[in-house]
């Protein structure tokens, strides 16, 4: 560009005139090259007397190239005022610079000019129009232009198939591909790649194999991009062996090839094979890292999600919003608030796209970590909300024991004209349960269908049974189950069984347990809950008989497992665990805490839920080694005074651990948040948010 300016200045200093050809070449350089200057091009263009349509097109193309569609349109209108008519290149150059936010309004006006100047049958112009309408998601307009075209050019078919894919109209893409074959239009590599993309989304193996036949018959030459598309199609259709055959037969592979085969293993639930190929990749990009992280998240291997995320950051690979969603999901399930907070800071510092989906995920993380205040604060600061936002907050408040607040948000949701869905009503009914609002809960349940057309499903019936059982109305709860329009599942019977334990109704508990065992004969948790019910009702003979039955039938209890996050790392404990890096320190701390609680708060271990066929001393040892107690001890020894301890438990808390946590919160002046398999427990000053119902 500097050399161009020097030449121009030389001519000006020497009072030499620059002919039309030289000026045109100067304009063309400025408009076409990355180092060009459109301001300079406009200045030189203004010195040319009566520029022809080619030169006008060059300027229009230049403005489109640098992302100035407004200037391109202004110049086009100036061209018309100069009595220069457009040609078949003018409109494609104009359309090329348009962006979605302005394309539709301006594009429709220029579409009229296309007809006015006689280019409605020009396929080059039509391809540009189709591109504009697909950009604006105006599929019917794009299809209308295509239907009126001659359809003799494979490029316009490619444009249509690609555009339909971008608008997720994959069945229409498939139909076009077959129509193209019928008309004898020979596909290109681009055609096949776009069609394979549609077949992958549809999991249409037969159509994908039909495309593969083109390559096998040498009708289309195989390329790296085409091989990758074929491999992705087979992987999406669950044909991992066919995908592997292509992968190992490729003469050249790139990061997309490796990522495609990894995604194939992930979709086939072969995470270990996926990890092997991932570890052997010559190079990895953010997409391949995200694919593995997302795969672990879908398999509920949340500790692996966080471990791989740490590796990703160590490799200096920048995560995108999709990676962040998977990581925040893992933080939510593991209760890893510290890491979740770090991720939020990382989002702000690294300008990661913070869309509504990511915001909803972050709110969900806060609520699932028991950090209700921050979840509500973020919700209140959101400039935009959707149905998922409202539902996440309602459910989050409800399960954390803030029932009235959840119902207030529900009322606010209705005032905002956002229509609730079936998940919203799960939160609403759960809120009624936590606040003891039985009549209100009945009203919400009965008006779901009449007001919003939502047919109550088995989950809603489970919530209603839980609501009635918590209020001690067990006969009404059983009546609801008997009158359900669908067969009750284990969640419904489980809600009734849990209520029977609290209300100490052994007879109904036996009935509920028998129904549960018909559905899940090997579910040890059912036996344990029934045992606990017998213990609470002092039915020791029934308890002994049930214990013997468990032994005879080989029924075992699922091992208790508790997870706690400290300093950004997740630690896992199992009952009686000695595998932690600090076993002596943890058990020593736990013993000190137990002695402290016995002296200051009169703590006596409750062994009523432990098997009676072992010595009392061993029963006490068993209950004192529960995983959440180990996690609490680790939290106390690893954090400063006053810091909240957050634990996630895979099973329902036992009576003794629940009392232990209440006493720890009082004696050590710590807030404890425990999320077990049924609900959240917020322990503060010796009290629990569940009001001893769980």
ROLUM-300840 format. One record per residue (C-alpha): residue in three letters; residue number from 0; x, y, z negated. Coordinates in steps of 0.5 Angstrom, whole numbers, plus 500, padded with zeros to 3 digits. Last residue first. Layout:
BEGIN
  aa   i  c1  c2  c3
 ALA NUM   X   Y   Z
...
***
This chain:
BEGIN
  aa   i  c1  c2  c3
 UNK 693 428 427 390
 UNK 692 424 430 385
 UNK 691 428 433 379
 UNK 690 426 440 380
 UNK 689 429 439 387
 UNK 688 432 446 386
 UNK 687 437 443 380
 UNK 686 438 446 373
 UNK 685 444 446 369
 UNK 684 446 453 370
 UNK 683 446 452 378
 UNK 682 445 445 382
 UNK 681 442 446 389
 UNK 680 440 439 391
 UNK 679 438 439 399
 UNK 678 434 433 401
 UNK 677 433 426 403
 UNK 676 439 423 405
 UNK 675 443 427 400
 UNK 674 446 434 401
 UNK 673 449 436 395
 UNK 672 450 444 393
 UNK 671 454 445 386
 UNK 670 454 452 383
 UNK 669 460 452 378
 UNK 668 459 455 371
 UNK 667 463 449 368
 UNK 666 459 447 363
 UNK 665 452 448 366
 UNK 664 454 446 374
 UNK 663 457 440 371
 UNK 662 451 438 367
 UNK 661 447 439 373
 UNK 660 451 434 377
 UNK 659 452 429 372
 UNK 658 444 429 371
 UNK 657 444 428 379
 UNK 656 449 423 379
 UNK 655 446 419 373
 UNK 654 439 419 377
 UNK 653 442 416 383
 UNK 652 443 421 389
 UNK 651 440 418 396
 UNK 650 445 416 400
 UNK 649 450 418 406
 UNK 648 452 424 401
 UNK 647 454 431 403
 UNK 646 458 435 398
 UNK 645 459 443 397
 UNK 644 463 445 391
 UNK 643 462 453 390
 UNK 642 468 457 387
 UNK 641 467 460 380
 UNK 640 474 457 378
 UNK 639 479 456 383
 UNK 638 479 450 388
 UNK 637 482 443 388
 UNK 636 481 440 381
 UNK 635 474 442 381
 UNK 634 472 439 388
 UNK 633 476 433 387
 UNK 632 472 431 381
 UNK 631 466 433 384
 UNK 630 468 428 390
 UNK 629 469 423 385
 UNK 628 463 424 382
 UNK 627 459 424 389
 UNK 626 463 417 390
 UNK 625 460 413 384
 UNK 624 465 411 379
 UNK 623 462 413 373
 UNK 622 456 408 375
 UNK 621 460 402 376
 UNK 620 464 403 369
 UNK 619 458 404 366
 UNK 618 455 397 369
 UNK 617 462 394 367
 UNK 616 461 396 360
 UNK 615 454 394 360
 UNK 614 456 387 362
 UNK 613 453 384 369
 UNK 612 447 381 371
 UNK 611 443 387 369
 UNK 610 445 391 376
 UNK 609 445 398 376
 UNK 608 439 403 376
 UNK 607 438 403 369
 UNK 606 445 405 368
 UNK 605 444 412 365
 UNK 604 451 415 363
 UNK 603 451 419 356
 UNK 602 452 426 357
 UNK 601 451 430 350
 UNK 600 453 437 353
 UNK 599 459 439 350
 UNK 598 462 432 347
 UNK 597 460 428 353
 UNK 596 461 433 358
 UNK 595 468 434 356
 UNK 594 469 426 356
 UNK 593 466 426 363
 UNK 592 470 432 366
 UNK 591 477 429 363
 UNK 590 475 422 366
 UNK 589 474 425 373
 UNK 588 480 429 372
 UNK 587 484 423 371
 UNK 586 481 419 377
 UNK 585 482 425 382
 UNK 584 489 426 379
 UNK 583 491 418 380
 UNK 582 487 417 387
 UNK 581 491 423 390
 UNK 580 492 421 397
 UNK 579 485 418 397
 UNK 578 485 410 398
 UNK 577 483 409 391
 UNK 576 475 409 392
 UNK 575 471 406 386
 UNK 574 465 409 390
 UNK 573 467 411 397
 UNK 572 470 418 398
 UNK 571 471 422 404
 UNK 570 475 429 405
 UNK 569 474 434 410
 UNK 568 480 439 411
 UNK 567 479 447 412
 UNK 566 481 448 405
 UNK 565 477 443 402
 UNK 564 471 440 405
 UNK 563 467 434 401
 UNK 562 464 428 404
 UNK 561 461 423 400
 UNK 560 460 415 401
 UNK 559 455 410 398
 UNK 558 456 403 400
 UNK 557 450 400 403
 UNK 556 447 395 399
 UNK 555 447 388 400
 UNK 554 442 383 402
 UNK 553 445 376 402
 UNK 552 438 373 401
 UNK 551 439 369 395
 UNK 550 443 375 392
 UNK 549 437 380 394
 UNK 548 432 375 391
 UNK 547 436 375 385
 UNK 546 436 382 384
 UNK 545 428 382 385
 UNK 544 427 377 380
 UNK 543 431 381 375
 UNK 542 427 387 376
 UNK 541 421 384 376
 UNK 540 423 381 369
 UNK 539 426 388 367
 UNK 538 419 392 368
 UNK 537 421 398 364
 UNK 536 417 403 369
 UNK 535 423 407 371
 UNK 534 427 400 372
 UNK 533 422 397 376
 UNK 532 422 404 380
 UNK 531 430 403 381
 UNK 530 429 396 383
 UNK 529 424 398 388
 UNK 528 429 404 391
 UNK 527 435 399 391
 UNK 526 431 393 395
 UNK 525 429 399 400
 UNK 524 436 401 401
 UNK 523 438 394 402
 UNK 522 435 394 409
 UNK 521 435 387 411
 UNK 520 428 386 413
 UNK 519 426 393 416
 UNK 518 419 393 419
 UNK 517 416 388 414
 UNK 516 421 390 409
 UNK 515 418 397 409
 UNK 514 411 394 408
 UNK 513 413 390 402
 UNK 512 416 396 399
 UNK 511 410 400 400
 UNK 510 406 394 396
 UNK 509 411 393 391
 UNK 508 411 401 390
 UNK 507 404 401 389
 UNK 506 404 396 383
 UNK 505 410 399 380
 UNK 504 407 406 380
 UNK 503 412 410 376
 UNK 502 410 417 379
 UNK 501 418 418 381
 UNK 500 418 411 383
 UNK 499 412 411 387
 UNK 498 413 418 390
 UNK 497 420 414 393
 UNK 496 415 408 396
 UNK 495 410 413 399
 UNK 494 416 417 403
 UNK 493 419 410 405
 UNK 492 412 408 408
 UNK 491 412 414 412
 UNK 490 419 414 414
 UNK 489 419 406 415
 UNK 488 414 407 421
 UNK 487 406 408 420
 UNK 486 402 405 426
 UNK 485 399 410 430
 UNK 484 392 413 429
 UNK 483 393 414 421
 UNK 482 387 412 417
 UNK 481 391 407 412
 UNK 480 397 412 411
 UNK 479 392 418 409
 UNK 478 389 413 405
 UNK 477 395 411 401
 UNK 476 397 419 400
 UNK 475 390 420 397
 UNK 474 391 414 392
 UNK 473 398 417 391
 UNK 472 396 424 389
 UNK 471 402 425 384
 UNK 470 403 432 387
 UNK 469 410 429 390
 UNK 468 406 423 393
 UNK 467 401 428 396
 UNK 466 407 432 400
 UNK 465 411 426 401
 UNK 464 405 423 405
 UNK 463 403 429 409
 UNK 462 411 430 411
 UNK 461 410 422 413
 UNK 460 404 424 417
 UNK 459 408 430 420
 UNK 458 413 425 422
 UNK 457 408 420 425
 UNK 456 406 425 430
 UNK 455 400 430 429
 UNK 454 398 433 436
 UNK 453 399 440 437
 UNK 452 394 444 441
 UNK 451 396 450 438
 UNK 450 390 452 434
 UNK 449 385 446 433
 UNK 448 391 441 434
 UNK 447 396 444 428
 UNK 446 390 446 424
 UNK 445 389 440 420
 UNK 444 396 439 418
 UNK 443 396 447 416
 UNK 442 390 446 412
 UNK 441 393 440 408
 UNK 440 399 443 407
 UNK 439 395 449 404
 UNK 438 391 445 400
 UNK 437 398 441 397
 UNK 436 402 448 396
 UNK 435 407 444 391
 UNK 434 412 449 393
 UNK 433 417 444 396
 UNK 432 412 440 399
 UNK 431 409 446 402
 UNK 430 416 448 405
 UNK 429 416 441 408
 UNK 428 409 442 412
 UNK 427 412 448 415
 UNK 426 419 445 417
 UNK 425 415 439 420
 UNK 424 410 444 423
 UNK 423 416 448 427
 UNK 422 418 441 430
 UNK 421 411 440 433
 UNK 420 412 447 436
 UNK 419 410 454 434
 UNK 418 408 459 439
 UNK 417 412 466 438
 UNK 416 407 472 438
 UNK 415 412 476 434
 UNK 414 406 476 428
 UNK 413 406 468 429
 UNK 412 414 468 427
 UNK 411 413 473 421
 UNK 410 408 468 419
 UNK 409 413 462 419
 UNK 408 418 466 416
 UNK 407 414 467 410
 UNK 406 412 460 410
 UNK 405 420 459 410
 UNK 404 421 464 404
 UNK 403 415 460 400
 UNK 402 419 454 401
 UNK 401 426 456 399
 UNK 400 428 449 397
 UNK 399 434 448 402
 UNK 398 430 443 406
 UNK 397 424 449 407
 UNK 396 429 454 408
 UNK 395 433 450 414
 UNK 394 426 448 417
 UNK 393 424 455 417
 UNK 392 430 458 420
 UNK 391 431 453 425
 UNK 390 424 453 427
 UNK 389 425 461 428
 UNK 388 431 460 432
 UNK 387 429 454 436
 UNK 386 423 458 439
 UNK 385 427 464 441
 UNK 384 430 470 438
 UNK 383 434 476 441
 UNK 382 437 482 437
 UNK 381 439 477 431
 UNK 380 441 481 425
 UNK 379 435 478 421
 UNK 378 437 471 423
 UNK 377 445 472 421
 UNK 376 442 475 414
 UNK 375 438 469 413
 UNK 374 443 464 415
 UNK 373 448 468 410
 UNK 372 443 467 405
 UNK 371 442 460 405
 UNK 370 449 457 405
 UNK 369 447 450 404
 UNK 368 452 447 409
 UNK 367 446 445 413
 UNK 366 443 452 413
 UNK 365 449 455 415
 UNK 364 451 450 421
 UNK 363 443 451 423
 UNK 362 445 459 424
 UNK 361 451 457 428
 UNK 360 448 453 432
 UNK 359 442 458 433
 UNK 358 447 463 435
 UNK 357 451 458 440
 UNK 356 444 457 444
 UNK 355 443 465 444
 UNK 354 449 467 447
 UNK 353 456 469 444
 UNK 352 461 468 450
 UNK 351 468 467 446
 UNK 350 471 474 445
 UNK 349 477 471 442
 UNK 348 477 475 435
 UNK 347 469 474 434
 UNK 346 469 467 436
 UNK 345 475 465 432
 UNK 344 471 469 426
 UNK 343 465 464 427
 UNK 342 470 458 427
 UNK 341 473 460 421
 UNK 340 466 460 418
 UNK 339 465 453 420
 UNK 338 471 451 418
 UNK 337 470 453 411
 UNK 336 463 451 411
 UNK 335 464 444 412
 UNK 334 458 441 410
 UNK 333 459 434 414
 UNK 332 453 435 419
 UNK 331 454 442 420
 UNK 330 461 442 421
 UNK 329 460 437 426
 UNK 328 455 441 430
 UNK 327 459 447 429
 UNK 326 465 443 433
 UNK 325 460 441 438
 UNK 324 457 448 439
 UNK 323 465 451 439
 UNK 322 467 446 445
 UNK 321 461 449 449
 UNK 320 462 456 448
 UNK 319 469 455 450
 UNK 318 476 453 447
 UNK 317 483 456 448
 UNK 316 488 451 449
 UNK 315 494 452 445
 UNK 314 496 445 444
 UNK 313 495 446 436
 UNK 312 488 449 438
 UNK 311 486 442 441
 UNK 310 489 438 436
 UNK 309 485 442 430
 UNK 308 479 440 435
 UNK 307 481 433 435
 UNK 306 481 432 428
 UNK 305 474 436 427
 UNK 304 471 432 432
 UNK 303 474 425 430
 UNK 302 471 427 423
 UNK 301 464 428 426
 UNK 300 464 421 429
 UNK 299 456 422 430
 UNK 298 457 419 437
 UNK 297 454 425 441
 UNK 296 459 429 437
 UNK 295 465 424 439
 UNK 294 463 425 446
 UNK 293 462 433 445
 UNK 292 470 433 443
 UNK 291 472 428 448
 UNK 290 468 433 454
 UNK 289 471 439 451
 UNK 288 478 437 451
 UNK 287 477 435 458
 UNK 286 474 442 460
 UNK 285 479 446 456
 UNK 284 484 443 461
 UNK 283 489 437 460
 UNK 282 495 435 463
 UNK 281 498 428 465
 UNK 280 492 425 462
 UNK 279 495 419 458
 UNK 278 491 421 451
 UNK 277 485 422 455
 UNK 276 485 415 458
 UNK 275 486 412 451
 UNK 274 481 416 448
 UNK 273 475 414 453
 UNK 272 477 407 452
 UNK 271 476 408 444
 UNK 270 469 412 446
 UNK 269 466 407 450
 UNK 268 459 409 449
 UNK 267 458 408 457
 UNK 266 457 416 457
 UNK 265 463 417 454
 UNK 264 467 412 459
 UNK 263 464 416 465
 UNK 262 466 422 462
 UNK 261 473 420 461
 UNK 260 473 418 468
 UNK 259 471 425 470
 UNK 258 476 428 466
 UNK 257 481 424 469
 UNK 256 479 426 476
 UNK 255 478 433 474
 UNK 254 485 434 472
 UNK 253 488 432 478
 UNK 252 489 425 482
 UNK 251 492 423 488
 UNK 250 493 416 492
 UNK 249 486 414 489
 UNK 248 485 407 488
 UNK 247 485 407 481
 UNK 246 480 412 480
 UNK 245 476 409 485
 UNK 244 476 402 482
 UNK 243 475 405 475
 UNK 242 468 409 478
 UNK 241 466 402 480
 UNK 240 467 399 474
 UNK 239 464 405 470
 UNK 238 457 404 474
 UNK 237 453 407 468
 UNK 236 449 412 474
 UNK 235 453 418 471
 UNK 234 460 414 472
 UNK 233 458 412 479
 UNK 232 456 419 481
 UNK 231 463 422 477
 UNK 230 467 417 481
 UNK 229 464 419 488
 UNK 228 465 427 486
 UNK 227 472 426 484
 UNK 226 473 422 491
 UNK 225 470 427 495
 UNK 224 474 433 491
 UNK 223 481 429 493
 UNK 222 479 427 500
 UNK 221 476 422 504
 UNK 220 475 423 511
 UNK 219 468 423 513
 UNK 218 465 417 518
 UNK 217 470 413 516
 UNK 216 465 407 515
 UNK 215 467 407 507
 UNK 214 467 414 507
 UNK 213 460 414 510
 UNK 212 458 408 506
 UNK 211 460 412 499
 UNK 210 454 417 501
 UNK 209 449 411 501
 UNK 208 452 408 495
 UNK 207 450 415 492
 UNK 206 443 414 494
 UNK 205 442 407 491
 UNK 204 445 410 484
 UNK 203 440 415 483
 UNK 202 442 417 476
 UNK 201 438 424 478
 UNK 200 444 428 476
 UNK 199 449 424 479
 UNK 198 445 424 485
 UNK 197 444 431 486
 UNK 196 452 432 485
 UNK 195 453 427 490
 UNK 194 449 431 495
 UNK 193 453 437 494
 UNK 192 460 433 495
 UNK 191 457 430 501
 UNK 190 455 436 504
 UNK 189 462 439 503
 UNK 188 465 433 506
 UNK 187 461 435 512
 UNK 186 455 432 514
 UNK 185 453 430 521
 UNK 184 446 433 523
 UNK 183 442 427 526
 UNK 182 435 430 525
 UNK 181 434 424 520
 UNK 180 440 425 517
 UNK 179 439 432 515
 UNK 178 432 430 512
 UNK 177 435 425 508
 UNK 176 440 430 505
 UNK 175 434 435 504
 UNK 174 430 430 500
 UNK 173 436 429 495
 UNK 172 436 437 495
 UNK 171 429 437 493
 UNK 170 430 432 488
 UNK 169 436 436 485
 UNK 168 432 442 484
 UNK 167 437 444 478
 UNK 166 437 452 481
 UNK 165 444 451 482
 UNK 164 443 444 486
 UNK 163 438 447 490
 UNK 162 443 452 492
 UNK 161 448 447 494
 UNK 160 443 443 498
 UNK 159 441 449 502
 UNK 158 448 452 503
 UNK 157 450 445 506
 UNK 156 444 445 510
 UNK 155 446 452 513
 UNK 154 453 450 514
 UNK 153 451 444 518
 UNK 152 448 448 524
 UNK 151 442 446 528
 UNK 150 437 448 523
 UNK 149 433 453 528
 UNK 148 431 457 522
 UNK 147 424 458 520
 UNK 146 424 453 514
 UNK 145 431 455 512
 UNK 144 428 462 511
 UNK 143 422 460 507
 UNK 142 426 455 503
 UNK 141 430 461 501
 UNK 140 424 465 499
 UNK 139 421 459 495
 UNK 138 427 458 491
 UNK 137 428 466 489
 UNK 136 433 464 483
 UNK 135 436 471 484
 UNK 134 442 467 487
 UNK 133 438 463 491
 UNK 132 435 469 494
 UNK 131 442 472 496
 UNK 130 445 465 498
 UNK 129 439 464 503
 UNK 128 440 471 506
 UNK 127 447 470 507
 UNK 126 445 463 511
 UNK 125 440 467 515
 UNK 124 445 472 517
 UNK 123 450 466 520
 UNK 122 443 463 522
 UNK 121 441 468 527
 UNK 120 433 467 528
 UNK 119 431 473 523
 UNK 118 437 478 527
 UNK 117 432 482 531
 UNK 116 434 489 528
 UNK 115 427 490 524
 UNK 114 427 483 522
 UNK 113 434 484 518
 UNK 112 432 490 516
 UNK 111 426 487 512
 UNK 110 431 483 509
 UNK 109 435 489 507
 UNK 108 429 491 503
 UNK 107 429 484 500
 UNK 106 436 484 498
 UNK 105 436 491 494
 UNK 104 431 489 489
 UNK 103 433 482 489
 UNK 102 441 483 489
 UNK 101 441 488 483
 UNK 100 442 483 477
 UNK  99 444 477 481
 UNK  98 450 481 484
 UNK  97 451 483 491
 UNK  96 458 483 494
 UNK  95 457 478 500
 UNK  94 450 481 502
 UNK  93 453 487 505
 UNK  92 458 483 509
 UNK  91 453 478 511
 UNK  90 448 484 513
 UNK  89 453 487 518
 UNK  88 456 481 521
 UNK  87 450 480 526
 UNK  86 450 487 528
 UNK  85 448 493 525
 UNK  84 446 499 529
 UNK  83 450 506 529
 UNK  82 446 512 530
 UNK  81 450 516 525
 UNK  80 444 515 520
 UNK  79 444 508 521
 UNK  78 452 508 519
 UNK  77 450 512 513
 UNK  76 445 507 510
 UNK  75 450 502 511
 UNK  74 455 506 507
 UNK  73 450 507 501
 UNK  72 449 499 501
 UNK  71 457 498 501
 UNK  70 457 503 496
 UNK  69 452 500 491
 UNK  68 455 493 493
 UNK  67 462 495 489
 UNK  66 465 489 487
 UNK  65 472 490 490
 UNK  64 470 485 496
 UNK  63 463 488 497
 UNK  62 467 495 498
 UNK  61 472 492 503
 UNK  60 466 488 507
 UNK  59 462 495 508
 UNK  58 469 498 510
 UNK  57 470 493 515
 UNK  56 463 493 518
 UNK  55 463 500 519
 UNK  54 470 499 523
 UNK  53 466 493 527
 UNK  52 460 498 528
 UNK  51 464 503 532
 UNK  50 467 509 528
 UNK  49 465 516 532
 UNK  48 471 520 530
 UNK  47 476 517 525
 UNK  46 478 522 520
 UNK  45 473 519 515
 UNK  44 475 512 515
 UNK  43 482 515 513
 UNK  42 479 518 507
 UNK  41 474 512 505
 UNK  40 481 507 506
 UNK  39 484 511 501
 UNK  38 479 510 496
 UNK  37 478 503 498
 UNK  36 485 502 496
 UNK  35 489 495 498
 UNK  34 493 491 494
 UNK  33 489 485 494
 UNK  32 488 486 502
 UNK  31 482 486 506
 UNK  30 479 493 506
 UNK  29 486 497 505
 UNK  28 489 493 511
 UNK  27 483 494 515
 UNK  26 483 501 514
 UNK  25 490 502 516
 UNK  24 489 498 522
 UNK  23 483 502 524
 UNK  22 487 508 523
 UNK  21 492 505 528
 UNK  20 487 504 533
 UNK  19 484 510 533
 UNK  18 490 514 535
 UNK  17 494 518 529
 UNK  16 495 525 531
 UNK  15 502 528 530
 UNK  14 503 534 526
 UNK  13 510 531 524
 UNK  12 508 532 516
 UNK  11 501 528 518
 UNK  10 505 523 521
 UNK   9 510 522 516
 UNK   8 504 522 511
 UNK   7 501 516 514
 UNK   6 507 512 514
 UNK   5 509 513 507
 UNK   4 502 512 505
 UNK   3 502 505 509
 UNK   2 509 503 505
 UNK   1 506 505 498
 UNK   0 500 500 500
***
